[in-house]
């Protein structure tokens, strides 16, 4: 083969190696939720590339097998084509400096091997890896379609290789997974957030928001409720002046309606003004009941589903022990004082 053609093929194989390395790291590092967002919106080309990338993440085991196969083929090709071509170029130079013929080829081969290894490591491995890790979402979009084309051709071979690999893993009790596991415990996430803040990867506001969100995740409604004895309330047979006075004293527009130890519901001060003849018993609207051990996040969801600003906090025996509002629940996350209910 012509030496210059061999060098050209070597350059193409080096570029191919970099392509497969970048595709491998992009698939592992890309944020799936971001790719799904791009697949749902954006331009036609972006949507197509994002959908292809999402499919790749879902078939991660097969995709990585394809990347490894491409890297292996390119590496072997470099050894077969590029090293002999470079060694052949070096032999006349070694002869010109007076090396004996018996030493020219071994020395040329060693130098060629060092050059190819250096280029393979820097250009074919480290540079594309660093680029893919720096911009994984962008890399996944750019590489998804051409990489998918390679997989279409090589899919039968990859399925055989993947099945053989999974069979070997099962023999030692390991069950392969197609998707990358990304779940983290609250403790692990808290450590990641703290370390990111310490290294300056998060600004102060982002760090504080994430820290509060992780703290709220394990918080129960009992920690943020107002004790039922401290909640503004009026008897079921109270008049309009009593309802308005209870609202004025508490600073809240919604007032509990009670009958003995029972909580009948809640009445809004506006309703007392609109219809003064209607008693709190008649105007009272029932409230959702939230177990005192319910997580704050779940309580927010339940109140929103019930379309209620307030909820009664109850013990396992059904006894009402507190009152909680959406602002009470969201306050620890937003770091704000509860607003008037």
Secondary structure, 3 states (H helix, E strand, C coil): CCHHHHHHHHHHHHHHHHHHHHHHHHHHHCCHHHHHHHHHCCCHHHHHHHHHHHHHHHCHHHHHHHHHHHHHHHHHHHHHHHHHHHHHHHHHHHHHCCCCHHHHHHHHHHHHHHHHHHHHHHHHHHHHHHHHHHCHHHHHHHHHHHHHHHHHHHHHHHHHHHHHHHHHHHHCCCCCCCCCCCCCCHHHHHHHHHHHHHCCCCCHHHHHHHHHHHHHHCCEHHHHCEEHHHCCEEECCCCHHHHHHHHHHHCCCEEEEEECCEEEEEEEHHHHHHCCCCCHHHHCECCEEEECCCEHHHHHHHHHHHCCCEEEEECCCCCEEEEEEHHHHHHHHHCCCCCCC
